[in-house]
Amino acid sequence: MTAVRVRDYAPPAYTYEEGVAVGQVLRPYIQRGEQTQLSFEGVSAASSSFINGLVQELTNKLEPDRVFGLLSITHASPRIKELMRIRVSLSQHR
């Protein structure tokens, strides 16, 4: 399993562009069908803009079911998990 830490690519996890950048790091692993872990270790908060950029970068280029079947989220606060759940749900109903 590949692990990607948000703090290595977007320590503040604040802007849409930072979310897109993390999505671009994740995309090749998902495209290859690799189980991938996205770690929010050391990140206490993430903005909705960041989450939107991350999810949109992945789901605009890949099937949402594939993305979220291969991607697991770790070390995320309850608020980050809730933002991810909402955004993923929206992407699956487009």
Secondary structure, DSSP 8 states (H G I E B T S, - for coil): -EEEEHHHH-TT--SHHHHHHHHHHHHHHHHTT--EEEE-TT-----HHHHHHHHHHHHTTS-HHHHHHHEEEES--HHHHHHHHHHHHHHHT-
